Amino acid sequence: MKTIFLTILFASGTTFAMPNIPDGSYEGKASWKDSQGNQGRYDISIEVEKEKVRSTYDYGSSTIVYEFTARADANGFFAVESNGQDVGSGYCMNVQCHYTAKFGDMELEETLTFWQGRLYRVESKKVNGLFVAWEEATKKVEMK
């Protein structure tokens, strides 16, 4: 299993600084596409616990894990931090949060929405001139 750790430290006492995204486990299906016409599907599992989020992407033949947290600023804004360095920023509204970050030559953006017990994410990245977008729809399940 390939594991990638992405740290977005959220030093707030609230749940993931997104007050409307409660702690728990979420599972669902997702799809991706790129700017060259490639596309695919995968299974997604997300664990939210206080300021930490762990996402497991299961492509069938490989699995990638991302873990992140965030460092709260004022008024619902947050700094994106990785390996002790600020790499981006984000903000939260009523039921959505959005952030952008740059990791080396990869630019990443993500919007998270918690609505009626489900967690939705729309994301994209640009790396080496290739644009990749994906969307995820998950529902809350019993903690593992």
N, C-alpha and C positions, 0 to 999 in steps of 0.2 A: 504494500500500500504506500503510495506516495503521499507525504504530508507536507503541507505548506502552512506556515504560521504567519498570519497577517494581524498585526496588533493595531487596533484603533482605540486606545484607552478611554473609557468613559468613567471618570472618577466620581460620578454622581452616586448618591444613595438610592436613586430611583432605579426601577427596572429598565436597564439598557437605555436610559435617558429617553426612551420612547415610552411614555407612561401608558400608552394604549397597546403595547405589545407585552403581554404577561409572560412570566417564566413558563417554560414547558418545552415539550418535544413536538415538533411539527414534521409531517411527512407528506410527500406528494410527488407529482410528475412535473417534468419540465421539458422545454425544447430550446434549441439554439439554432442560429444560422449565422453565416458569415458573408462578407461582401463579395466572395467568389462563387456564391451559390451553393456551398455545402450546408448541410443541416443534419440535425439528429435529435434524439430524445434521451433522457436520463432520469434516474430516480434521485430525489433530494431528501435529505434528512437534516433538520435544523434543531439544535438544542439552544435555548435561551435561558440563561441563569444569571440574574442580576445584570451586571455590566458585560458579561461574556456571551459570545455567540459562537457556536461551532457548527459549521456546515459541511456535510459529507455528500459529495457528488459521486454517484455510482453510474459509470458508463457501461457496465457489464464486463468489459475486459480490463478496466482500470478504475481505481477509486482515488479521488483527490479530497483532502480535508483542509478547510480553512478555519482558523480560529481568530476572532478579533474582539476588541473592546474599544472604547472611545473615551477621550478626555473632554469633559464638559466645560463649556464656556458659558457666558451669560445668555439668558433669553432663548434657550432651546438650541443654541448653536454649539457645535463641538469641533475640536481639532482632531484630525486623523493622524495617528502616530504609528510608525512601524520601526522596530529596532531602535527605539529611543529618539527617533527623528520625526519631526512633523513632515507629512507628505501630502496633506490635503485638508479639507474641511467639509462640514456638513451642517444640517439644520433639521429640526423636527417641527411639525405642525400638529394638528389634532390627531389624525390617524395615519400620518405618513412621515417618513424621514428620508432624506436624500443626502448623499455625499459624493464627492469626487476626490480622487487621489492619483498620485503618480508614483509608480514603483519601478525604478530603473527606466527602461524604454516603454513600459506599459502604462497607459492611461486607463483608469477604471472609474465608472460611475454606477451608482445603484440607488434605486428608490424602493423603500419597504413600505408596505401598507398592511395594517391589521384591520380586518373588517369582518364582523359577525363570526368571530372565532376562527378565522382563517388568516394565514400570513401569506401575502403575495409579494414577490420581488421581481423587478424588471431591471436588468443590468446590461452593461456593454463595456467592452474594452477595445482599445486600439493598441496593437503591438506590431512592430516592424511593418507598418503600412496596412495591416489586415484589421478590418473592423469586424468584431464578433458581438452579437446581441443574443440575450436569452431571457426567458420568462419562466417563473416558477409559481405554482399554486399549491399550497400545502394546507393541511388541517391539523388541528391539535390532536395528539394521541397521548396515551399514558406514558409517563416518564420511564425511560429504560434503565 
